[in-house]
Amino acid sequence: MTTPDFLPAAAPVARLIQELHKLPGIGSKTAQRLTYYLVRMPAEEAHTLAQAIVAVKERIILCSQCQNLTEQDPCPLCTDPARDRSIICVLEEPLDVLALERTHCYKGLYHVLHGVISPMNGIGAEELKVRELLARLKDEAVQEIVLATNPNLEGEATAMYIQGLVAPFVPRVTRLARGLPVGGDLEYADQVTLTRAFQGRQTL
């Protein structure tokens, strides 16, 4: 990472700017703005923020079953007796679990990969939580795997790879439906989205 062109600042300020600049999506100007915002923040709020960051690093772990972020192992989702244990939804990141849970439409279990296969970024299957998924299929009476990776090149490649691995262990492997978004216009849809929407058409 190249060193940003920071304005002269006191050592603690310069250090904080540099640390914030390491965060994804934070450029040098944004790092400076955040730093000076934090400088002006009341001390109590600053300490609360610092404590929250420390708590995340000290208390958050990965669930040994689904690999989601949790404070207890196994996590509350995995130990919930109301969840359908015959189906596992495979997701890329922990934030995807939150997104799906907000819909209240899925009552099965989850498995978080923590990334996707991306040769351009040097990420192979061995960096993902695939081995842990296969171990679950040997221990649990899973009847269906739902592949819910993102509908992009890396997500599709990862889904195809996992499908080949899990197919011998489960009766059914499915993929989330893809198509036109609500409120979208046909003329603005890309070719792949439009094709899949047409192929996935339903009887009314």
GROMACS elastic network, one bead per residue, 0.5 to 0.9 nm:
[ bonds ]
;  ai    aj funct       b0    kb
    1     4     6  0.87714   500
    1    22     6  0.81524   500
    3     6     6  0.83355   500
    3    18     6  0.80203   500
    3    28     6  0.88656   500
    4    18     6  0.79259   500
    4    21     6  0.81821   500
    4    27     6  0.83323   500
    4    28     6  0.56919   500
    4    29     6  0.88151   500
    5    28     6  0.73845   500
    6     9     6  0.79980   500
    6    14     6  0.76425   500
    6    17     6  0.81946   500
    6    18     6  0.87780   500
    6    28     6  0.73133   500
    6    29     6  0.84297   500
    6    32     6  0.78729   500
    7    14     6  0.85100   500
    7    32     6  0.88045   500
    8    14     6  0.78052   500
    9    12     6  0.81540   500
    9    13     6  0.60312   500
    9    14     6  0.56000   500
   10    13     6  0.53236   500
   10    14     6  0.61146   500
   10    15     6  0.86149   500
   11    14     6  0.51030   500
   11    15     6  0.60725   500
   11    16     6  0.86339   500
   12    15     6  0.51001   500
   12    16     6  0.62106   500
   12    17     6  0.86639   500
   13    16     6  0.51941   500
   13    17     6  0.62483   500
   13    18     6  0.86921   500
   13    32     6  0.88100   500
   13    35     6  0.69096   500
   13    36     6  0.80254   500
   13    39     6  0.81789   500
   14    17     6  0.51265   500
   14    18     6  0.62627   500
   14    19     6  0.87266   500
   14    32     6  0.86727   500
   14    35     6  0.87013   500
   15    18     6  0.51166   500
   15    19     6  0.62237   500
   15    20     6  0.86764   500
   16    19     6  0.50622   500
   16    20     6  0.61034   500
   16    21     6  0.84265   500
   16    31     6  0.82184   500
   16    32     6  0.86370   500
   16    35     6  0.64394   500
   17    20     6  0.52448   500
   17    21     6  0.60595   500
   17    22     6  0.88706   500
   17    28     6  0.76219   500
   17    30     6  0.89417   500
   17    31     6  0.52424   500
   17    32     6  0.56130   500
   17    33     6  0.87415   500
   17    34     6  0.79456   500
   17    35     6  0.58802   500
   17    36     6  0.89055   500
   18    21     6  0.50583   500
   18    22     6  0.66820   500
   18    28     6  0.81258   500
   18    31     6  0.74712   500
   18    32     6  0.87772   500
   19    22     6  0.53876   500
   19    23     6  0.73847   500
   19    31     6  0.83123   500
   20    23     6  0.55369   500
   20    24     6  0.89446   500
   20    26     6  0.69071   500
   20    27     6  0.85968   500
   20    28     6  0.85298   500
   20    30     6  0.85881   500
   20    31     6  0.53820   500
   20    32     6  0.83823   500
   20    34     6  0.79528   500
   20    35     6  0.78465   500
   21    24     6  0.78614   500
   21    25     6  0.83974   500
   21    26     6  0.53823   500
   21    27     6  0.58056   500
   21    28     6  0.58537   500
   21    29     6  0.87962   500
   21    30     6  0.78967   500
   21    31     6  0.53161   500
   21    32     6  0.84545   500
   22    25     6  0.86700   500
   22    26     6  0.71159   500
   22    27     6  0.84370   500
   22    31     6  0.89049   500
   23    26     6  0.56260   500
   23    27     6  0.85187   500
   23    31     6  0.89485   500
   24    27     6  0.84147   500
   26    29     6  0.80908   500
   26    30     6  0.58248   500
   26    31     6  0.60801   500
   27    30     6  0.53116   500
   27    31     6  0.60477   500
   27    32     6  0.86615   500
   28    31     6  0.50342   500
   28    32     6  0.62451   500
   28    33     6  0.87377   500
   29    32     6  0.51217   500
   29    33     6  0.62747   500
   29    34     6  0.86667   500
   30    33     6  0.50350   500
   30    34     6  0.60784   500
   30    35     6  0.84486   500
   31    34     6  0.51994   500
   31    35     6  0.60765   500
   31    36     6  0.87119   500
   32    35     6  0.50811   500
   32    36     6  0.62542   500
   32    37     6  0.85037   500
   33    36     6  0.53614   500
   33    37     6  0.61035   500
   33    38     6  0.86305   500
   34    37     6  0.50014   500
   34    38     6  0.61578   500
   34    39     6  0.86314   500
   35    38     6  0.50770   500
   35    39     6  0.62160   500
   35    40     6  0.87974   500
   36    40     6  0.63368   500
   36    41     6  0.85625   500
   37    40     6  0.52647   500
   37    41     6  0.61555   500
   38    42     6  0.82386   500
   38    46     6  0.68450   500
   39    42     6  0.81787   500
   39    43     6  0.87514   500
   39    46     6  0.85262   500
   40    43     6  0.86232   500
   41    44     6  0.82915   500
   41    45     6  0.65857   500
   41    46     6  0.63120   500
   42    45     6  0.54653   500
   42    46     6  0.63628   500
   42    47     6  0.88205   500
   43    46     6  0.50337   500
   43    47     6  0.61716   500
   43    48     6  0.86021   500
   44    47     6  0.52239   500
   44    48     6  0.62388   500
   44    49     6  0.87441   500
   45    49     6  0.62256   500
   45    50     6  0.86200   500
   46    49     6  0.51504   500
   46    50     6  0.62011   500
   46    51     6  0.86025   500
   47    51     6  0.60184   500
   47    52     6  0.85234   500
   48    51     6  0.51029   500
   48    52     6  0.61871   500
   48    53     6  0.87664   500
   49    52     6  0.51147   500
   49    53     6  0.64035   500
   49    54     6  0.87713   500
   50    53     6  0.52150   500
   50    54     6  0.62913   500
   50    55     6  0.85980   500
   51    54     6  0.50765   500
   51    55     6  0.59659   500
   51    56     6  0.85978   500
   52    55     6  0.50609   500
   52    56     6  0.62821   500
   52    57     6  0.88445   500
   53    56     6  0.52712   500
   53    57     6  0.65676   500
   53    58     6  0.87902   500
   54    57     6  0.52170   500
   54    58     6  0.60846   500
   54    59     6  0.83856   500
   55    58     6  0.50776   500
   55    59     6  0.55716   500
   55    60     6  0.74842   500
   56    59     6  0.55631   500
   56    60     6  0.52549   500
   56    61     6  0.87333   500
   57    60     6  0.60907   500
   57    61     6  0.83990   500
   58    61     6  0.83577   500
   59    70     6  0.82527   500
   59    71     6  0.58815   500
   59    72     6  0.88217   500
   60    69     6  0.63062   500
   60    70     6  0.54944   500
   60    71     6  0.50279   500
   60    72     6  0.82088   500
   61    64     6  0.88878   500
   61    67     6  0.86730   500
   61    68     6  0.82051   500
   61    69     6  0.57360   500
   61    70     6  0.54830   500
   61    71     6  0.60797   500
   61    72     6  0.76266   500
   61    73     6  0.80120   500
   62    65     6  0.84660   500
   62    66     6  0.80024   500
   62    68     6  0.54332   500
   62    70     6  0.59392   500
   62    71     6  0.81869   500
   62    72     6  0.86826   500
   62    73     6  0.76761   500
   62    74     6  0.87290   500
   62    75     6  0.85051   500
   63    66     6  0.56753   500
   63    68     6  0.53927   500
   63    69     6  0.62843   500
   63    70     6  0.60687   500
   63    71     6  0.83714   500
   63    72     6  0.73581   500
   63    73     6  0.52506   500
   63    74     6  0.53000   500
   63    75     6  0.56468   500
   63    78     6  0.85372   500
   64    67     6  0.57439   500
   64    68     6  0.83609   500
   64    73     6  0.64598   500
   64    74     6  0.61802   500
   64    75     6  0.83138   500
   64   132     6  0.83704   500
   65    68     6  0.82212   500
   65    73     6  0.82391   500
   65    74     6  0.64898   500
   65    75     6  0.81085   500
   65    78     6  0.72385   500
   65   110     6  0.88925   500
   65   111     6  0.77023   500
   65   132     6  0.75317   500
   65   133     6  0.82575   500
   65   136     6  0.73621   500
   66    69     6  0.89007   500
   66    74     6  0.82523   500
   66    75     6  0.80792   500
   66    77     6  0.88031   500
   66    78     6  0.71684   500
   66   109     6  0.77242   500
   66   110     6  0.57060   500
   66   112     6  0.61099   500
   66   113     6  0.88826   500
   66   132     6  0.81798   500
   66   133     6  0.78481   500
   66   136     6  0.87942   500
   67    70     6  0.86479   500
   67    75     6  0.89527   500
   67    94     6  0.84709   500
   67   110     6  0.84996   500
   67   111     6  0.62116   500
   67   112     6  0.54327   500
   67   113     6  0.74470   500
   67   114     6  0.81685   500
   67   129     6  0.74825   500
   67   132     6  0.82373   500
   68    75     6  0.76899   500
   68    93     6  0.81358   500
   68    94     6  0.56740   500
   68    97     6  0.80793   500
   68   110     6  0.80729   500
   68   111     6  0.71487   500
   68   112     6  0.58186   500
   68   113     6  0.88308   500
   68   114     6  0.86742   500
   69    75     6  0.79836   500
   69    94     6  0.65872   500
   70    73     6  0.70535   500
   70    74     6  0.80686   500
   70    75     6  0.56952   500
   70    76     6  0.81250   500
   71    74     6  0.88880   500
   71    75     6  0.72810   500
   72    75     6  0.54306   500
   72    76     6  0.76403   500
   73    76     6  0.81934   500
   73    78     6  0.89538   500
   74    77     6  0.81606   500
   74    78     6  0.61736   500
   74    79     6  0.65309   500
   75    78     6  0.54398   500
   75    79     6  0.64101   500
   75    80     6  0.86732   500
   76    79     6  0.51782   500
   76    80     6  0.58791   500
   77    80     6  0.52420   500
   77    81     6  0.87445   500
   77    83     6  0.74583   500
   77   108     6  0.89673   500
   77   109     6  0.70965   500
   77   110     6  0.81979   500
   78    81     6  0.82021   500
   78    83     6  0.77332   500
   78    85     6  0.86732   500
   78   109     6  0.65458   500
   78   110     6  0.80075   500
   79    82     6  0.87903   500
   79    83     6  0.82717   500
   80    83     6  0.57614   500
   81    84     6  0.80378   500
   81    85     6  0.86927   500
   82    85     6  0.88427   500
   82   107     6  0.77837   500
   82   108     6  0.87699   500
   83    86     6  0.89597   500
   83   106     6  0.89932   500
   83   107     6  0.52594   500
   83   108     6  0.51111   500
   83   109     6  0.65332   500
   84    87     6  0.63253   500
   84    88     6  0.86107   500
   84   107     6  0.58560   500
   84   109     6  0.66181   500
   85    88     6  0.73423   500
   85   107     6  0.88861   500
   85   108     6  0.59563   500
   85   109     6  0.61034   500
   85   140     6  0.77732   500
   85   141     6  0.73835   500
   85   142     6  0.67060   500
   85   143     6  0.87392   500
   86   108     6  0.72117   500
   86   109     6  0.80525   500
   86   140     6  0.78315   500
   86   141     6  0.59208   500
   86   143     6  0.50793   500
   86   144     6  0.65034   500
   86   145     6  0.87810   500
   87   107     6  0.87390   500
   87   108     6  0.53658   500
   87   109     6  0.61713   500
   87   110     6  0.82644   500
   87   141     6  0.87585   500
   87   142     6  0.56347   500
   87   143     6  0.59178   500
   87   145     6  0.58777   500
   87   146     6  0.74080   500
   88   108     6  0.60528   500
   88   110     6  0.51076   500
   88   111     6  0.66029   500
   88   142     6  0.72125   500
   88   143     6  0.84996   500
   88   144     6  0.64887   500
   88   145     6  0.50630   500
   88   146     6  0.61508   500
   88   147     6  0.86386   500
   89   106     6  0.89688   500
   89   108     6  0.72411   500
   89   109     6  0.62675   500
   89   111     6  0.60804   500
   89   112     6  0.84779   500
   89   144     6  0.84578   500
   89   145     6  0.59115   500
   89   147     6  0.60936   500
   89   148     6  0.65651   500
   90   109     6  0.88886   500
   90   110     6  0.59457   500
   90   112     6  0.59735   500
   90   113     6  0.71349   500
   90   133     6  0.86801   500
   90   145     6  0.71255   500
   90   146     6  0.59875   500
   90   147     6  0.50710   500
   90   148     6  0.56040   500
   90   149     6  0.70867   500
   90   159     6  0.89193   500
   91    94     6  0.76898   500
   91    96     6  0.63377   500
   91    97     6  0.72041   500
   91   110     6  0.73256   500
   91   111     6  0.61592   500
   91   113     6  0.61311   500
   91   114     6  0.80252   500
   91   115     6  0.86756   500
   91   146     6  0.87777   500
   91   147     6  0.69571   500
   91   148     6  0.52548   500
   91   149     6  0.54094   500
   91   150     6  0.83498   500
   92    95     6  0.85189   500
   92    96     6  0.68711   500
   92    97     6  0.89408   500
   92   111     6  0.85243   500
   92   112     6  0.56525   500
   92   113     6  0.50163   500
   92   114     6  0.53913   500
   92   115     6  0.51514   500
   92   116     6  0.64422   500
   92   148     6  0.76392   500
   92   149     6  0.56419   500
   92   150     6  0.75690   500
   92   155     6  0.81709   500
   93    96     6  0.54432   500
   93    97     6  0.73120   500
   93   112     6  0.57688   500
   93   113     6  0.64873   500
   93   115     6  0.63244   500
   93   149     6  0.89776   500
   94    97     6  0.53175   500
   94    98     6  0.69765   500
   94   112     6  0.63369   500
   94   113     6  0.86681   500
   94   114     6  0.73618   500
   95    98     6  0.51966   500
   95    99     6  0.63815   500
   95   100     6  0.88384   500
   96   100     6  0.62320   500
   96   101     6  0.85233   500
   96   112     6  0.85204   500
   96   148     6  0.89023   500
   97   100     6  0.52590   500
   97   101     6  0.60385   500
   97   102     6  0.86174   500
   97   110     6  0.74652   500
   97   111     6  0.88860   500
   97   112     6  0.80459   500
   98   101     6  0.50888   500
   98   102     6  0.62106   500
   99   102     6  0.53768   500
   99   103     6  0.70752   500
  100   103     6  0.54648   500
  100   104     6  0.72584   500
  100   105     6  0.76947   500
  100   106     6  0.71676   500
  101   104     6  0.54563   500
  101   105     6  0.75045   500
  101   106     6  0.69855   500
  101   107     6  0.84905   500
  102   105     6  0.82765   500
  103   106     6  0.75033   500
  104   107     6  0.75624   500
  106   109     6  0.86094   500
  111   129     6  0.83701   500
  111   132     6  0.87785   500
  111   133     6  0.68610   500
  112   115     6  0.83131   500
  112   128     6  0.88425   500
  112   129     6  0.70607   500
  112   130     6  0.89904   500
  112   133     6  0.87780   500
  113   116     6  0.71852   500
  113   127     6  0.88933   500
  113   128     6  0.52858   500
  113   130     6  0.65887   500
  113   133     6  0.85203   500
  114   127     6  0.84542   500
  114   128     6  0.60105   500
  114   129     6  0.67161   500
  115   118     6  0.86578   500
  115   123     6  0.82769   500
  115   127     6  0.80864   500
  115   128     6  0.62322   500
  115   129     6  0.85453   500
  116   123     6  0.73228   500
  116   124     6  0.78847   500
  116   125     6  0.76956   500
  116   127     6  0.87050   500
  116   128     6  0.70134   500
  116   149     6  0.80655   500
  116   154     6  0.60796   500
  116   155     6  0.61613   500
  116   157     6  0.82746   500
  116   158     6  0.58699   500
  116   159     6  0.88563   500
  117   121     6  0.87015   500
  117   122     6  0.84479   500
  117   123     6  0.54952   500
  117   124     6  0.50951   500
  117   125     6  0.57686   500
  117   126     6  0.89968   500
  117   127     6  0.82980   500
  117   128     6  0.77849   500
  117   154     6  0.58913   500
  117   155     6  0.75084   500
  117   157     6  0.69370   500
  117   158     6  0.55053   500
  117   161     6  0.89034   500
  118   121     6  0.54515   500
  118   122     6  0.62521   500
  118   124     6  0.63883   500
  118   125     6  0.87393   500
  118   153     6  0.88775   500
  118   154     6  0.58449   500
  118   155     6  0.88972   500
  118   157     6  0.86010   500
  118   158     6  0.85555   500
  119   123     6  0.55375   500
  119   124     6  0.64144   500
  119   154     6  0.88819   500
  120   123     6  0.75904   500
  121   124     6  0.88583   500
  123   126     6  0.79806   500
  123   127     6  0.62454   500
  123   128     6  0.82126   500
  124   127     6  0.56453   500
  124   128     6  0.73231   500
  125   128     6  0.53611   500
  125   129     6  0.81070   500
  125   130     6  0.70480   500
  125   158     6  0.80667   500
  125   161     6  0.85226   500
  126   129     6  0.76243   500
  126   130     6  0.74036   500
  126   131     6  0.80124   500
  127   130     6  0.83739   500
  128   131     6  0.79395   500
  129   132     6  0.55095   500
  129   133     6  0.66403   500
  130   133     6  0.50483   500
  130   134     6  0.64250   500
  130   135     6  0.87266   500
  130   162     6  0.76335   500
  131   134     6  0.52456   500
  131   135     6  0.63198   500
  131   136     6  0.88562   500
  132   135     6  0.50833   500
  132   136     6  0.64562   500
  132   137     6  0.89880   500
  133   136     6  0.52140   500
  133   137     6  0.66318   500
  133   166     6  0.86424   500
  134   137     6  0.51871   500
  134   138     6  0.67821   500
  134   165     6  0.78490   500
  134   166     6  0.69058   500
  134   169     6  0.84680   500
  135   138     6  0.54093   500
  135   139     6  0.66640   500
  135   140     6  0.88200   500
  136   139     6  0.51527   500
  136   140     6  0.58116   500
  136   141     6  0.89498   500
  136   142     6  0.84293   500
  137   140     6  0.54625   500
  137   141     6  0.71658   500
  137   142     6  0.62816   500
  137   166     6  0.78940   500
  137   169     6  0.64784   500
  137   170     6  0.75455   500
  138   141     6  0.79633   500
  138   142     6  0.87433   500
  138   169     6  0.75700   500
  139   142     6  0.86944   500
  141   170     6  0.86856   500
  142   145     6  0.75925   500
  142   169     6  0.83808   500
  142   170     6  0.63858   500
  142   171     6  0.84221   500
  143   169     6  0.87111   500
  143   170     6  0.54024   500
  143   171     6  0.56328   500
  143   172     6  0.62570   500
  143   173     6  0.86137   500
  144   170     6  0.60549   500
  144   171     6  0.64315   500
  144   173     6  0.56338   500
  144   174     6  0.73377   500
  145   163     6  0.85997   500
  145   166     6  0.79400   500
  145   167     6  0.88336   500
  145   170     6  0.72396   500
  145   171     6  0.87574   500
  145   172     6  0.64711   500
  145   174     6  0.62043   500
  145   175     6  0.84047   500
  146   172     6  0.85508   500
  146   173     6  0.60373   500
  146   175     6  0.55378   500
  146   176     6  0.69620   500
  147   159     6  0.60731   500
  147   162     6  0.82366   500
  147   163     6  0.79804   500
  147   173     6  0.74109   500
  147   174     6  0.60844   500
  147   176     6  0.64930   500
  148   151     6  0.85121   500
  148   155     6  0.85317   500
  148   159     6  0.78676   500
  148   174     6  0.87658   500
  148   175     6  0.61945   500
  148   176     6  0.55679   500
  149   152     6  0.84287   500
  149   154     6  0.86818   500
  149   155     6  0.50176   500
  149   156     6  0.71126   500
  149   158     6  0.75039   500
  149   159     6  0.65003   500
  149   175     6  0.84658   500
  149   176     6  0.82733   500
  150   153     6  0.85279   500
  150   154     6  0.79175   500
  150   156     6  0.72252   500
  151   154     6  0.81182   500
  151   155     6  0.56973   500
  151   156     6  0.60578   500
  151   178     6  0.77243   500
  152   155     6  0.51688   500
  152   156     6  0.59329   500
  152   157     6  0.84868   500
  153   156     6  0.52677   500
  153   157     6  0.61725   500
  153   158     6  0.86117   500
  154   157     6  0.51547   500
  154   158     6  0.61048   500
  154   159     6  0.85687   500
  155   158     6  0.51279   500
  155   159     6  0.61008   500
  155   160     6  0.86380   500
  156   159     6  0.50868   500
  156   160     6  0.61894   500
  156   161     6  0.85877   500
  157   160     6  0.52350   500
  157   161     6  0.61900   500
  157   162     6  0.87001   500
  158   161     6  0.50910   500
  158   162     6  0.61788   500
  158   163     6  0.84866   500
  159   162     6  0.52143   500
  159   163     6  0.59833   500
  159   164     6  0.87008   500
  159   175     6  0.81234   500
  160   163     6  0.50337   500
  160   164     6  0.64002   500
  160   165     6  0.88702   500
  161   164     6  0.54183   500
  161   165     6  0.66475   500
  162   165     6  0.50386   500
  162   166     6  0.61156   500
  162   167     6  0.83089   500
  163   166     6  0.53979   500
  163   167     6  0.57358   500
  163   173     6  0.67844   500
  163   174     6  0.86918   500
  164   167     6  0.56465   500
  164   168     6  0.79413   500
  165   168     6  0.70480   500
  165   169     6  0.82243   500
  166   169     6  0.54101   500
  166   170     6  0.64268   500
  166   173     6  0.78343   500
  167   170     6  0.56490   500
  167   171     6  0.71933   500
  167   172     6  0.73603   500
  167   173     6  0.66472   500
  168   171     6  0.78280   500
  170   173     6  0.70994   500
  174   177     6  0.89960   500
  175   178     6  0.88131   500
  177   196     6  0.82749   500
  177   197     6  0.83458   500
  177   200     6  0.72650   500
  178   181     6  0.88125   500
  178   193     6  0.69386   500
  178   196     6  0.62899   500
  178   197     6  0.63756   500
  178   200     6  0.78112   500
  179   192     6  0.87660   500
  179   193     6  0.52910   500
  179   194     6  0.64315   500
  179   195     6  0.80274   500
  179   196     6  0.57374   500
  179   198     6  0.78004   500
  179   200     6  0.76278   500
  180   183     6  0.84466   500
  180   184     6  0.64260   500
  180   185     6  0.80908   500
  180   186     6  0.78133   500
  180   189     6  0.72456   500
  180   193     6  0.66059   500
  180   194     6  0.68197   500
  180   196     6  0.87012   500
  180   197     6  0.60993   500
  181   184     6  0.53055   500
  181   185     6  0.85122   500
  182   185     6  0.88569   500
  184   187     6  0.87796   500
  184   188     6  0.74922   500
  184   189     6  0.76303   500
  185   188     6  0.55986   500
  185   189     6  0.67089   500
  186   189     6  0.52697   500
  186   190     6  0.85725   500
  186   194     6  0.74828   500
  187   190     6  0.83190   500
  189   192     6  0.82993   500
  189   193     6  0.63452   500
  189   194     6  0.60247   500
  190   193     6  0.54904   500
  190   194     6  0.61764   500
  190   195     6  0.86106   500
  191   194     6  0.51944   500
  191   195     6  0.60215   500
  191   196     6  0.86186   500
  192   195     6  0.51414   500
  192   196     6  0.62004   500
  192   197     6  0.85303   500
  193   196     6  0.52779   500
  193   197     6  0.60685   500
  193   198     6  0.86170   500
  194   197     6  0.50719   500
  194   198     6  0.62050   500
  194   199     6  0.86373   500
  195   198     6  0.51958   500
  195   199     6  0.61949   500
  195   200     6  0.86003   500
  196   200     6  0.59586   500
  196   201     6  0.85193   500
  197   200     6  0.51541   500
  197   201     6  0.62074   500
  198   201     6  0.52753   500
  199   202     6  0.89850   500
